[in-house]
Amino acid sequence: MFGIVRPCRHRLGEHLKTQWMAHLCGLCLALRKDHGQFARIVTNYDGLLISVLTEAQTSAGGGGRRTAGPCPLRGMRTASVANGEGARLSAAVSLVLASAKVRDHVADGDGLLARKPVALAARRVASSWGAAGARSGFAVGFDTAVLVDAVDRQLGIETLAGLGTPILTVTEPTETATAAAFAHTAVLAGRPGNAAPLAEAGRLFGRLAHLLDAVEDREIDAASGAWNPLTATGTSLTEARRLADDAVHGIRLALREVAWGSGVSPEKHSADAKLAHVLLVHELRGSVDRAFGSASCGHGGGTAVMSHPYAPPGPGGPGVPPPPEPPRRDRRGLLAGCAVWMGLACTCQMCCGEFEDPWSRQRREGLCNQCDCGDCGDCCDCGQCCGDCCDGCDCGCDCGC
């Protein structure tokens, strides 16, 4: 899993966490349905934003759902998942960009890709993903050529960039690609008036993604001698932080111009509109803080939803674990439980996630979960407010986005 928007489940609240998981699973299953099991490897946190934005603009507000079958990552439980053109567009964008990323690594000869047999196999996979993404994009009226063109221009720009080159010159292709993808969600939702503000939000999101990736990889790239946009252009971390903060603010302003669902503000409308608001306004701020080493979520720096157990504030204050669930009678048999155990072990959920006991079905925590609740349970945290208690809560948090 990769992406810059990795929300903390404690700030999302249970309801928005369920919505977030519906879009994540919807993207994963859309990839499997149209392109096979192996394509699910490109599932990413940022790609599901396309699905979230599409549904947030529809009057139905989360109506595009279907019930998916059991999955090891859900403890072999069924779930309601996003199903529709938004999920298919997410899949198309994810495939094309993953294809470009693989080709980029092959061109650089990174790691095992320096070996010719491995590089040849990787090129075939990249070519297959690119063609599959183009087909999926065409099916929902999106021309993925704009993404391919952006990637091709990116390589040329990086080759020519040097000290003194404006960093925004380097981020421009990424900005153009994400702007096109965000804007097309307005077309799918039948909201052409939203295309312009969403294109602006997408452009700034692409800039932010490029900057944060460069910041997080700066030391590793320096040690390995790999190309890094900040180092190559001589851009300081102070300037990168300024640009990142401006991008977050710009996204917030752009989203104010978007007509969500029936046209009211996101925090007072559907769960998908509220989820879009929380992810693209509040969680992006946490992503910037995390990349630059600033204070963020108390749960290990804004850890993603699937990475930590849920421990809502209780009578004893934030961080007090919830009372144990009552024992359930629908225990699995020995063989069925063993089969589920193997699935959980293979997906590492028993190590680093939250999972359902293979036999008793009780909720369990992974072995490496270290949950420091910190201040995430504070209602005045904007993410928590907009996730749970904005309505009727006078806590001084400005959620009027």
PyMOL commands that set and color helices and strands:
alter all, ss='L'
color gray80, all
select helices_A, chain A and resi 9-35+37-42+48-56+72-74+85-108+111-114+116-139+145-160+167-188+192-224+229-233+237-255+266-268+271-291+305-307+334-346+349-352+382-389
alter helices_A, ss='H'
color red, helices_A
select strands_A, chain A and resi 65-71+77-82+354-356+363-365
alter strands_A, ss='S'
color yellow, strands_A
deselect
rebuild
show_as cartoon
